[in-house]
Amino acid sequence: MTSVLPPTGAPRVERFVLGPLEVNTYLVYDEEAKVGLLIDPAEEAVELQARLDQLALKKWSIFLTHGHGDHILGVTAFRQRLGAPVLISREDAPMLEDPSLNLSIMLGFGFSTTPPDTCLSHGDTLPLGRFTGEIIAVPGHTPGGLVLAFPGLLFTGDTLFAGSIGRSDLPGGDGTLLVKMIRERLLPRDGHRVLPGHGPATSIALEKRTNPFLQADSCR
C-alpha cells in the first residue's frame, strides 16, 4: 500500500498494486464523513481487506473506470463484503456479465459478476462526503471508459498512463477517438495529477509536454 499525498480540497488516497497484470486499485475516502470509494478492485487481496477493516468507514462504493477483467476481478467479493454499490458507465456495463466482453477469458479463465447498481455518464457528479467527484467520459480504450476527477486529481484507469495511453487494439477500442477525447477532455486540466490504472503517477502538464501519443504530429 502506498499513500498518495492529496492536493488541497481532495480526499485521501491509497494505492494497492494487485493482480497478475499489476492493476492500481485505489481507496479514496473522506475519513471525517466515513465514506469511501474502492476504485477498480483487481482481486480479493488480504492486504486490501485488512486496510478496509482498519479504516472502518460506514459506507463504500465501488467505482469502475472500465469493464476489463483485470480491473473487476475483486468486484463480487468486495461488493458482498462491504455491501457496496457498483458504479460503471452504461456502455461498459454489459462487460460485467460477459467473460467474452470483459476479456477475462484472455487471462486464462472466464469471470463475470452481477449487473452494476448505477450507470454513470459524462458530466455526472459523485459525492464523497465533503468532496465531489466529476465523471469524465473518455471512450477509446473501451466504449465506456471513465475518468474520475477530484480537485487536482484524475483517476484515469487505462485511458492515460505515464508516457503512454490505453490500448485500442482490443474489441471496442478506437485509437483515433481515444486521442481526441484525451486532448479535448483531459489535457486542458493543467495542475492535475494523473493516477492511472497501471504504472506510476504522472501529471497532465508532463504528459502534455512529453507523451508521444499526444503530440500534435502524432498519429494512431
NORGI-V843351 format. One record per residue. N is the residue number from 1. RES is the residue in three letters. PSI is psi in degrees with one decimal (NA if undefined). OMEGA is omega in whole degrees, -180 to 180 (* if undefined). Layout:
# NORGI-V843351
n:N res:RES psi:PSI omega:OMEGA
n:N res:RES psi:PSI omega:OMEGA
This chain:
# NORGI-V843351
n:1 res:MET psi:136.9 omega:178
n:2 res:THR psi:126.8 omega:175
n:3 res:SER psi:139.9 omega:178
n:4 res:VAL psi:124.4 omega:180
n:5 res:LEU psi:113.1 omega:-176
n:6 res:PRO psi:147.3 omega:173
n:7 res:PRO psi:168.7 omega:178
n:8 res:THR psi:133.1 omega:177
n:9 res:GLY psi:9.2 omega:-180
n:10 res:ALA psi:156.7 omega:179
n:11 res:PRO psi:171.0 omega:175
n:12 res:ARG psi:148.4 omega:-178
n:13 res:VAL psi:135.4 omega:172
n:14 res:GLU psi:142.8 omega:-177
n:15 res:ARG psi:136.1 omega:174
n:16 res:PHE psi:130.0 omega:178
n:17 res:VAL psi:114.1 omega:-168
n:18 res:LEU psi:155.6 omega:171
n:19 res:GLY psi:167.6 omega:-176
n:20 res:PRO psi:-24.4 omega:179
n:21 res:LEU psi:14.3 omega:175
n:22 res:GLU psi:61.1 omega:178
n:23 res:VAL psi:138.7 omega:171
n:24 res:ASN psi:108.1 omega:174
n:25 res:THR psi:132.5 omega:-174
n:26 res:TYR psi:141.9 omega:164
n:27 res:LEU psi:125.4 omega:-180
n:28 res:VAL psi:121.9 omega:-170
n:29 res:TYR psi:157.7 omega:172
n:30 res:ASP psi:104.0 omega:-175
n:31 res:GLU psi:-32.4 omega:-179
n:32 res:GLU psi:-45.4 omega:180
n:33 res:ALA psi:-13.1 omega:179
n:34 res:LYS psi:43.5 omega:175
n:35 res:VAL psi:151.3 omega:-178
n:36 res:GLY psi:165.7 omega:174
n:37 res:LEU psi:136.8 omega:170
n:38 res:LEU psi:112.9 omega:-175
n:39 res:ILE psi:123.0 omega:175
n:40 res:ASP psi:65.5 omega:178
n:41 res:PRO psi:107.5 omega:-171
n:42 res:ALA psi:-20.1 omega:176
n:43 res:GLU psi:167.2 omega:179
n:44 res:GLU psi:74.7 omega:-174
n:45 res:ALA psi:139.6 omega:-179
n:46 res:VAL psi:-42.9 omega:-178
n:47 res:GLU psi:-35.2 omega:178
n:48 res:LEU psi:-43.3 omega:177
n:49 res:GLN psi:-43.2 omega:-179
n:50 res:ALA psi:-40.4 omega:-180
n:51 res:ARG psi:-38.3 omega:176
n:52 res:LEU psi:-43.0 omega:177
n:53 res:ASP psi:-40.3 omega:-179
n:54 res:GLN psi:-40.4 omega:-180
n:55 res:LEU psi:-36.2 omega:175
n:56 res:ALA psi:46.4 omega:177
n:57 res:LEU psi:158.4 omega:-177
n:58 res:LYS psi:-32.6 omega:-174
n:59 res:LYS psi:132.7 omega:174
n:60 res:TRP psi:149.7 omega:168
n:61 res:SER psi:152.0 omega:179
n:62 res:ILE psi:116.6 omega:180
n:63 res:PHE psi:128.3 omega:-179
n:64 res:LEU psi:123.7 omega:179
n:65 res:THR psi:-29.1 omega:177
n:66 res:HIS psi:-179.7 omega:-169
n:67 res:GLY psi:17.0 omega:179
n:68 res:HIS psi:147.5 omega:-171
n:69 res:GLY psi:-37.7 omega:-177
n:70 res:ASP psi:-17.3 omega:-180
n:71 res:HIS psi:-5.8 omega:-173
n:72 res:ILE psi:6.3 omega:-174
n:73 res:LEU psi:-23.2 omega:179
n:74 res:GLY psi:3.7 omega:-173
n:75 res:VAL psi:-50.6 omega:-175
n:76 res:THR psi:-47.0 omega:-177
n:77 res:ALA psi:-45.7 omega:-175
n:78 res:PHE psi:-27.8 omega:173
n:79 res:ARG psi:-43.6 omega:180
n:80 res:GLN psi:-42.5 omega:-176
n:81 res:ARG psi:-40.1 omega:-174
n:82 res:LEU psi:-11.4 omega:-172
n:83 res:GLY psi:37.4 omega:-170
n:84 res:ALA psi:134.9 omega:173
n:85 res:PRO psi:151.4 omega:-179
n:86 res:VAL psi:130.9 omega:-177
n:87 res:LEU psi:131.8 omega:180
n:88 res:ILE psi:169.2 omega:177
n:89 res:SER psi:156.2 omega:177
n:90 res:ARG psi:-37.2 omega:-177
n:91 res:GLU psi:-36.2 omega:-178
n:92 res:ASP psi:-6.6 omega:-177
n:93 res:ALA psi:-40.7 omega:-180
n:94 res:PRO psi:-20.9 omega:-178
n:95 res:MET psi:-27.8 omega:-179
n:96 res:LEU psi:-31.9 omega:-174
n:97 res:GLU psi:-0.3 omega:-172
n:98 res:ASP psi:109.1 omega:-180
n:99 res:PRO psi:-27.4 omega:178
n:100 res:SER psi:-38.6 omega:-180
n:101 res:LEU psi:-39.2 omega:-178
n:102 res:ASN psi:-2.8 omega:174
n:103 res:LEU psi:16.3 omega:178
n:104 res:SER psi:-22.1 omega:176
n:105 res:ILE psi:-32.0 omega:179
n:106 res:MET psi:-18.3 omega:177
n:107 res:LEU psi:-2.3 omega:176
n:108 res:GLY psi:-1.3 omega:177
n:109 res:PHE psi:160.5 omega:179
n:110 res:GLY psi:128.8 omega:-180
n:111 res:PHE psi:138.4 omega:173
n:112 res:SER psi:161.3 omega:177
n:113 res:THR psi:-178.0 omega:-177
n:114 res:THR psi:165.3 omega:-176
n:115 res:PRO psi:159.7 omega:178
n:116 res:PRO psi:163.2 omega:176
n:117 res:ASP psi:-30.6 omega:-179
n:118 res:THR psi:136.1 omega:174
n:119 res:CYS psi:131.2 omega:-174
n:120 res:LEU psi:152.7 omega:179
n:121 res:SER psi:163.2 omega:179
n:122 res:HIS psi:131.0 omega:179
n:123 res:GLY psi:-9.5 omega:176
n:124 res:ASP psi:157.8 omega:174
n:125 res:THR psi:154.9 omega:-177
n:126 res:LEU psi:98.1 omega:-179
n:127 res:PRO psi:141.3 omega:177
n:128 res:LEU psi:82.8 omega:-178
n:129 res:GLY psi:-120.8 omega:-180
n:130 res:ARG psi:-3.9 omega:-174
n:131 res:PHE psi:159.3 omega:177
n:132 res:THR psi:123.1 omega:176
n:133 res:GLY psi:155.2 omega:178
n:134 res:GLU psi:134.4 omega:180
n:135 res:ILE psi:125.3 omega:178
n:136 res:ILE psi:117.3 omega:177
n:137 res:ALA psi:125.6 omega:177
n:138 res:VAL psi:78.9 omega:180
n:139 res:PRO psi:159.5 omega:177
n:140 res:GLY psi:-45.5 omega:171
n:141 res:HIS psi:-47.3 omega:166
n:142 res:THR psi:165.2 omega:180
n:143 res:PRO psi:-27.0 omega:-175
n:144 res:GLY psi:33.4 omega:180
n:145 res:GLY psi:135.3 omega:-179
n:146 res:LEU psi:146.4 omega:169
n:147 res:VAL psi:137.0 omega:178
n:148 res:LEU psi:123.4 omega:-177
n:149 res:ALA psi:132.0 omega:165
n:150 res:PHE psi:167.1 omega:180
n:151 res:PRO psi:116.7 omega:177
n:152 res:GLY psi:1.4 omega:-176
n:153 res:LEU psi:138.6 omega:173
n:154 res:LEU psi:120.5 omega:173
n:155 res:PHE psi:105.6 omega:-166
n:156 res:THR psi:-1.0 omega:-179
n:157 res:GLY psi:-132.7 omega:180
n:158 res:ASP psi:26.1 omega:178
n:159 res:THR psi:-50.1 omega:-175
n:160 res:LEU psi:129.9 omega:179
n:161 res:PHE psi:172.7 omega:171
n:162 res:ALA psi:110.8 omega:178
n:163 res:GLY psi:8.1 omega:-177
n:164 res:SER psi:-178.9 omega:175
n:165 res:ILE psi:172.8 omega:-178
n:166 res:GLY psi:154.2 omega:175
n:167 res:ARG psi:145.5 omega:176
n:168 res:SER psi:9.4 omega:-178
n:169 res:ASP psi:6.4 omega:176
n:170 res:LEU psi:162.3 omega:-180
n:171 res:PRO psi:131.7 omega:-179
n:172 res:GLY psi:-3.0 omega:-179
n:173 res:GLY psi:153.8 omega:179
n:174 res:ASP psi:98.8 omega:-174
n:175 res:GLY psi:-39.0 omega:179
n:176 res:THR psi:-44.2 omega:179
n:177 res:LEU psi:-39.9 omega:-179
n:178 res:LEU psi:-49.5 omega:180
n:179 res:VAL psi:-43.4 omega:180
n:180 res:LYS psi:-46.0 omega:-177
n:181 res:MET psi:-37.4 omega:176
n:182 res:ILE psi:-46.0 omega:-180
n:183 res:ARG psi:-41.7 omega:-175
n:184 res:GLU psi:-37.3 omega:-169
n:185 res:ARG psi:-18.2 omega:-179
n:186 res:LEU psi:-44.6 omega:-175
n:187 res:LEU psi:-28.3 omega:176
n:188 res:PRO psi:-9.9 omega:-175
n:189 res:ARG psi:62.7 omega:176
n:190 res:ASP psi:145.6 omega:180
n:191 res:GLY psi:-3.9 omega:179
n:192 res:HIS psi:136.1 omega:171
n:193 res:ARG psi:143.3 omega:-178
n:194 res:VAL psi:121.3 omega:176
n:195 res:LEU psi:98.7 omega:-172
n:196 res:PRO psi:175.6 omega:-179
n:197 res:GLY psi:-14.7 omega:176
n:198 res:HIS psi:147.6 omega:173
n:199 res:GLY psi:-172.8 omega:-174
n:200 res:PRO psi:162.4 omega:174
n:201 res:ALA psi:158.4 omega:177
n:202 res:THR psi:-159.8 omega:179
n:203 res:SER psi:156.2 omega:176
n:204 res:ILE psi:-41.9 omega:-179
n:205 res:ALA psi:-43.6 omega:-179
n:206 res:LEU psi:-44.4 omega:-179
n:207 res:GLU psi:-35.1 omega:178
n:208 res:LYS psi:-36.5 omega:-178
n:209 res:ARG psi:-34.8 omega:-165
n:210 res:THR psi:-17.4 omega:-175
n:211 res:ASN psi:117.3 omega:-174
n:212 res:PRO psi:-23.4 omega:-179
n:213 res:PHE psi:-12.5 omega:-173
n:214 res:LEU psi:7.3 omega:177
n:215 res:GLN psi:156.5 omega:-172
n:216 res:ALA psi:-31.9 omega:-176
n:217 res:ASP psi:9.9 omega:-180
n:218 res:SER psi:153.4 omega:175
n:219 res:CYS psi:152.1 omega:-176
n:220 res:ARG psi:NA omega:*
